[in-house]
């Protein structure tokens, strides 16, 4: 537009930006706090490496939102570039540079946290090697993004000050590369555990439920795909106005990853707490049997391998939670839980999946699942 009108220049999306940059902050804090609460409950083993990575990812994602709030709307984001002061535009571009660094670290840290959870939950050696290789790729992706971003303009001041002599890479091409590789990595990570889940000796409904639980992060792939569709705004002459959708999606993408990564850890204790609060079920975790009261112990990954030469096994089913429990005649049953996720398994599956050296009595017909 060669001669913009006052009405055109007065258009503003700053309120939309302030709202969309602010909403993820409490949601990320709440989601990760619930995860920490779930991991620090009595009877749990405390925080694992994936939990610490998620705390870091949450902190970086909050920094991403704050940088958007501080350097975005106050300095021209959400308004037409013709209405933005030249000095404000320089400050906005400097903030955009900072914003880009936060974005790279936020999405990479979330991916690494999910991979660390996979490593903890699934003990199969081949799968763990694939997880490690994927984590190495994510780390190299982050290093590449930071290197290119750091040297995108020569000198770097040229990024936010057009008066400085120098040149820059093609910003649109770099953004497309970032988003395409990010989307492909998201798809790979969130379908990674599905083959193992499909091989578990559990009912089809359980397999579907676990698959949905672990692949719910595919929702973030939708955000990544939509973000990819608006990358072209980077090349617009009116980028402070046209880039609003890209800025909003840039803070909501890490939010989606954090919510989905925390769900497998927090959903079970949250649902139990909700049932207890609403009086829908009892919170007791002990059951009366012919041999007396039995306490429940939790297992993660390989601990069942230490129960060698147990004389006899039986099964007890909690009808309220639809969970089966393995126990011996010594009165010490075990609930097989992986990283907060309870998985039903037949006795033969427990033995083959963990290589446990145990003597297992075949279950009766009524005990099969």
HUTAFEN-V333392 format. One record per backbone hydrogen bond with DSSP energy under -1.0 kcal/mol. NH is the residue of the N-H (numbers start at 1). CO is the residue of the C=O. If there is no record, write none. Layout:
NH&CO  NH&CO
This chain:
9&5  10&6  11&8  13&78  17&13  18&14  19&15  20&16  21&17  22&18  23&19  27&23  28&24  29&25  30&26  31&27  32&28  33&29  34&30  35&31  36&32  37&33  38&34  39&35  40&36  44&41  52&48  53&49  54&50  55&51  56&52  57&53  58&54  59&55  60&56  61&57  62&58  63&59  64&60  65&61  66&62  67&63  68&64  69&65  70&66  71&67  72&68  75&72  76&73  77&72  78&240  79&76  83&80  84&81  89&85  90&86  91&87  92&88  93&89  94&90  95&91  96&92  97&93  98&94  99&95  100&96  101&97  102&98  103&99  104&100  105&101  106&102  107&103  108&104  109&105  110&106  111&107  112&108  113&109  114&110  115&111  116&112  117&113  118&114  119&115  120&116  121&117  122&118  128&124  129&125  130&126  131&127  132&128  133&129  134&130  135&131  136&132  137&133  138&134  139&135  140&136  141&137  142&138  143&139  144&140  145&141  146&142  147&143  148&144  149&145  150&146  151&147  154&167  158&155  159&156  161&157  164&161  167&154  169&152  174&170  175&171  176&172  177&173  178&174  179&175  180&176  181&177  182&178  183&179  184&180  185&181  186&182  187&183  188&184  189&185  190&186  194&191  197&193  198&194  200&197  202&200  207&203  208&204  209&205  210&206  211&207  212&208  213&209  214&210  215&211  218&215  219&216  220&217  222&218  223&219  224&220  225&221  226&222  227&223  228&224  229&225  233&230  234&231  235&232  236&233  241&238  242&238  243&239  244&241  247&243  248&244  249&245  250&246  252&248  253&249  256&252  257&253  258&254  259&255  260&256  261&257  262&258  263&259  266&262  267&263  270&266  271&267  272&268  273&269  274&270  275&271  276&272  277&273  278&274  280&275  292&289  294&287  299&335  303&300  305&302  306&303  307&304  308&306  309&357  314&327  316&325  318&323  322&318  323&318  325&316  326&334  327&314  331&328  334&326  335&297  337&299  338&341  341&338  343&336  350&346  351&347  352&348  353&349  354&350  355&351  358&356  367&364
